[in-house]
């Protein structure tokens, strides 16, 4: 009888050790599908780490400024942002780069009639002298990068996607720098715009996940799962799945590279 009790107890403990912990993530979605890579990466990485993962979407589309407030107030579990020292200080960061650096390789959305002006640009000095103005969202890290390189910037408050309709050849905003991982889908949704054909503006940054206060307890587990996803090639597979075709079409290795200097640590506030 004692042996039977021991065996049952041992079996019970064994079954408990294999039980999956349930983890519900409340995540933002975007009308252009820009969230799908990040959702699938989290789902696959955490599932392989032994979690039973559920992803809830509170809305079809949430503007970025609201996303950050919702993460701060625990209405969203996390978001993905360009990493900066200030963000790493203010929020709980998952220290795993997510896009293989593609977000820091910028191609330009432009009005098609502006291509001849970009054809004449080979250097950052010529881009400055062109007086062409980049459109960006308020509080974007890109704003600091462009200003650090003495490039003109137009700031859009509220929903940054309204920039698509504001780009013009001779108005107050002329081009919209987008990551290689972003521009293909955005160009397809905005047929009145074109992908600039020659330039690649580059700075060394990547996205990280930043966690809400209640999700911070899972930082170690999420970090471990994503590092394993990196080692196993899952991140590479998903980068290729979502952005491989766009990468080939954009042909970045044949573009004129303009390197952008990052602002110093004290000024990296956003």
DAMOPE-V522091 format. One record per pair of residues at least 6 apart in sequence whose ideal C-beta (glycine too) atoms are under 6 Angstrom apart, sorted by sequence separation. I is the first residue (numbers start at 0). J is the second residue. D is the distance in whole Angstrom. If there is no record, write none. Layout:
BEGIN
I&J&D  I&J&D
END
This chain:
BEGIN
28&34&5  46&52&5  69&75&4  120&126&5  135&141&5  166&172&6  228&234&5  45&52&5  135&142&5  145&152&5  155&162&5  165&172&5  70&78&5  186&194&5  42&52&5  142&152&6  26&38&6  66&78&5  133&145&6  162&175&5  38&54&6  135&152&6  137&154&5  153&171&6  132&151&4  133&152&5  134&153&5  136&155&6  137&156&5  153&172&4  132&153&5  127&149&6  136&159&4  176&200&6  163&189&5  22&50&5  26&54&6  28&56&5  134&162&4  19&49&6  20&50&6  21&51&5  22&52&5  23&53&5  24&54&5  25&55&5  30&60&4  29&60&6  19&51&4  27&61&4  134&172&4  27&66&5  132&172&5  132&173&5  133&174&6  134&175&5  37&79&5  131&173&4  131&174&6  133&176&6  27&75&6  25&75&5  25&76&5  24&76&5  199&251&5  113&168&5  199&254&4  201&256&6  110&166&5  112&168&5  83&140&6  110&167&6  198&255&5  199&256&5  200&257&5  201&258&5  202&259&4  110&168&5  144&202&6  197&255&5  81&140&5  200&259&6  202&261&6  180&242&4  183&245&3  109&174&5  107&174&5  108&175&4  179&246&6  107&176&6  108&177&6  179&249&6  105&176&4  104&179&5  102&178&4  106&182&5  101&178&6  101&179&4  102&180&6  117&195&5  101&180&4  98&180&5  111&193&4  108&192&5  109&193&6  109&195&5  107&195&4  105&200&4  62&158&5  104&201&5  103&202&5  103&203&6  103&204&4  102&205&6  102&206&5  100&205&5  98&205&6  98&206&6  96&205&4  97&206&4  148&259&5  148&260&6  147&260&6  93&207&6  92&207&5  93&208&4  144&259&5  147&262&4  92&209&6  90&209&4  91&210&4  143&262&5  81&204&5  91&215&4  82&207&4  79&206&5  91&218&5  93&221&5  79&208&6  80&209&6  93&222&5  140&269&5  95&225&4  77&208&5  78&209&6  95&226&6  138&269&5  77&210&5  121&255&6  123&257&5  76&211&5  77&214&6  73&211&5  76&214&5  73&212&6  99&238&5  73&213&5  70&211&5  106&249&6  31&184&6  31&188&6  48&224&4  45&224&5  44&224&4  84&264&5  44&225&5  84&267&5  85&268&5  44&228&4  83&267&4  43&233&6  40&237&6  36&237&6  36&241&5
END
